Amino acid sequence: MWGRNMSRIGKQPVVIPTGVKIQVQGNTVKVEGSKGKLEQAFHPNMKIEFDEKSKAIKVTRPDDERLNRALHGLTRALLQNMVVGVTTGYEKRLKIEGVGYQAVKSGKAIVLKVGYANDIALTPPDGVTADLTDPTTIVVKGADKQKVGQFAAELRAARKPEPYKGKGVRYEKEVVRRKEGKSFASGG
């Protein structure tokens, strides 16, 4: 069931918006837009073609083998992410909860003050920026969806939200499951 749906995704062409430059050389695709440049090499089984007339990339697979069906949908999804990345970019927002917990920007790095003896400084990878809208909100942006997600995850991992008071670094819309603390009810 699942494999069939993926191939349906794979069959759809990736439409290239105006102002995006594209280069397909064998299995390497370069995409350039207002938000940056991305380049990725794809699995040799996948045939990637750019159609100048329809301004779209088509991905075709050699046969219906399980691996090729999976790669088909994946390749198309990754290409779509690249196009969205260089045109609109990706963004993840994180919130810091807890008394005295905050972040400061130092050069490119984000320095987290989250209740440890030492502050934690994390520098985003190339092509990713991290900014503070206020001392408890971090905005991670970039053209590469995977890098943005990875860096946001590293920031969150520095102090995961704890289940009692919810203190720590969380994604903006993340719901942290809360636990009840021990209650000292005197029962017989």
C-alpha positions as CSV (number, residue, x, y, z in Angstrom):
1,M,0.0,0.0,0.0
2,W,2.6,2.5,1.2
3,G,5.0,2.0,-1.8
4,R,2.2,2.7,-4.3
5,N,1.5,6.1,-2.8
6,M,5.1,7.1,-2.8
7,S,5.4,6.4,-6.6
8,R,2.4,8.6,-7.2
9,I,4.4,11.4,-5.6
10,G,7.4,10.3,-7.7
11,K,5.4,10.7,-11.0
12,Q,4.5,14.3,-10.3
13,P,6.9,16.7,-11.9
14,V,8.7,19.3,-9.7
15,V,7.7,22.7,-11.1
16,I,10.5,25.2,-11.1
17,P,9.4,28.7,-10.3
18,T,10.7,31.8,-12.1
19,G,14.0,33.0,-11.0
20,V,15.3,29.6,-10.1
21,K,18.3,28.3,-12.0
22,I,18.7,24.6,-12.4
23,Q,21.4,22.3,-13.7
24,V,21.1,18.6,-14.1
25,Q,24.4,16.8,-14.8
26,G,23.9,13.0,-14.8
27,N,22.6,12.4,-11.3
28,T,23.8,15.7,-9.7
29,V,21.3,18.5,-9.5
30,K,22.2,22.1,-8.7
31,V,19.4,24.5,-7.7
32,E,20.0,28.2,-7.2
33,G,17.5,30.8,-6.0
34,S,17.1,33.9,-4.0
35,K,17.7,32.1,-0.7
36,G,20.9,30.2,-1.7
37,K,22.4,27.4,-3.7
38,L,21.9,23.7,-3.1
39,E,23.6,20.7,-4.8
40,Q,22.8,17.1,-4.3
41,A,23.8,13.8,-6.0
42,F,21.0,11.2,-6.3
43,H,20.9,7.5,-6.7
44,P,22.2,6.3,-10.1
45,N,19.0,4.3,-10.7
46,M,16.9,7.4,-10.9
47,K,16.8,9.3,-14.2
48,I,16.4,13.0,-13.6
49,E,15.4,15.3,-16.5
50,F,14.8,19.0,-16.7
51,D,12.2,20.0,-19.3
52,E,12.9,23.6,-20.4
53,K,9.4,24.1,-22.0
54,S,7.3,23.1,-19.0
55,K,9.9,24.3,-16.5
56,A,9.7,21.1,-14.5
57,I,12.0,18.3,-13.4
58,K,10.8,14.8,-14.0
59,V,12.1,11.7,-12.2
60,T,11.7,8.3,-13.8
61,R,12.6,4.9,-12.5
62,P,13.9,1.9,-14.5
63,D,11.4,-0.7,-13.1
64,D,8.9,-1.4,-10.3
65,E,11.3,-3.0,-8.0
66,R,10.8,-2.1,-4.4
67,L,14.0,-0.2,-4.0
68,N,13.4,1.8,-7.2
69,R,9.8,2.6,-6.2
70,A,11.0,3.9,-2.8
71,L,13.9,5.9,-4.4
72,H,11.4,7.4,-6.9
73,G,9.3,9.1,-4.3
74,L,12.3,10.0,-2.1
75,T,14.2,11.6,-5.0
76,R,11.2,13.7,-6.1
77,A,10.5,14.8,-2.5
78,L,14.2,15.8,-2.0
79,L,14.1,17.8,-5.3
80,Q,10.9,19.5,-4.2
81,N,12.6,20.4,-0.8
82,M,15.6,21.9,-2.7
83,V,13.3,24.1,-4.8
84,V,11.3,25.3,-1.8
85,G,14.5,25.8,0.1
86,V,16.1,28.2,-2.5
87,T,12.9,30.1,-3.0
88,T,11.2,30.5,0.3
89,G,13.6,28.7,2.7
90,Y,12.9,26.7,5.8
91,E,12.4,27.9,9.3
92,K,12.1,26.3,12.7
93,R,11.3,28.3,15.9
94,L,12.3,27.2,19.4
95,K,11.2,28.5,22.7
96,I,13.2,28.5,25.9
97,E,11.1,27.9,29.1
98,G,12.3,28.2,32.7
99,V,13.3,30.9,35.2
100,G,16.5,32.6,34.1
101,Y,16.8,30.4,31.0
102,Q,17.8,32.3,28.0
103,A,19.9,32.5,24.8
104,V,22.3,35.2,23.6
105,K,23.9,35.5,20.2
106,S,27.7,35.5,20.0
107,G,29.0,36.1,16.5
108,K,27.2,33.4,14.5
109,A,26.8,31.1,17.5
110,I,23.8,30.8,19.9
111,V,24.8,30.6,23.5
112,L,22.3,28.8,25.7
113,K,22.1,29.6,29.4
114,V,19.9,26.8,30.6
115,G,20.7,25.9,34.1
116,Y,24.1,24.2,33.7
117,A,27.3,25.4,35.3
118,N,28.6,26.2,31.8
119,D,26.8,27.9,28.9
120,I,26.4,25.9,25.8
121,A,27.5,27.5,22.5
122,L,26.2,26.0,19.3
123,T,27.3,27.3,15.9
124,P,24.9,26.7,12.9
125,P,26.4,24.9,9.9
126,D,27.1,26.8,6.6
127,G,23.9,28.0,4.9
128,V,21.9,28.0,8.2
129,T,21.4,31.1,10.4
130,A,20.1,31.3,13.9
131,D,18.7,34.5,15.3
132,L,16.9,35.6,18.4
133,T,13.7,37.5,18.2
134,D,13.9,37.8,22.0
135,P,16.0,36.1,24.7
136,T,13.7,33.1,24.8
137,T,12.9,32.6,21.1
138,I,15.4,31.2,18.6
139,V,14.6,31.2,14.8
140,V,16.7,28.8,12.7
141,K,16.5,29.5,8.9
142,G,18.2,28.1,5.8
143,A,17.7,26.7,2.3
144,D,18.6,23.1,3.3
145,K,15.6,21.5,5.1
146,Q,17.7,18.8,6.5
147,K,20.4,21.1,8.0
148,V,17.8,23.4,9.5
149,G,16.0,20.5,11.1
150,Q,19.3,19.1,12.3
151,F,20.5,22.3,13.9
152,A,17.2,22.9,15.6
153,A,17.3,19.4,17.0
154,E,20.8,20.1,18.4
155,L,19.6,23.2,20.1
156,R,16.7,21.3,21.6
157,A,18.9,18.5,22.7
158,A,21.1,20.9,24.7
159,R,18.3,20.9,27.3
160,K,15.2,18.9,26.4
161,P,12.0,20.0,28.1
162,E,11.6,18.2,31.4
163,P,8.1,16.7,32.2
164,Y,7.4,18.3,35.5
165,K,7.7,22.1,35.0
166,G,8.3,21.9,31.2
167,K,11.7,23.7,31.6
168,G,14.1,23.5,28.7
169,V,14.3,24.1,24.9
170,R,11.3,23.1,22.8
171,Y,10.0,23.6,19.3
172,E,7.5,26.5,19.2
173,K,4.3,24.5,18.8
174,E,5.6,21.4,20.6
175,V,3.4,20.0,23.3
176,V,5.4,18.7,26.3
177,R,3.6,15.9,28.1
178,R,3.5,16.9,31.7
179,K,3.7,14.5,34.7
180,E,2.3,15.0,38.1
181,G,4.9,15.5,40.8
182,K,4.8,13.2,43.9
183,S,1.9,14.2,46.1
184,F,2.2,13.5,49.8
185,A,-1.3,12.6,50.6
186,S,-1.7,10.8,53.9
187,G,-3.6,7.7,53.3
188,G,-4.3,4.9,55.7
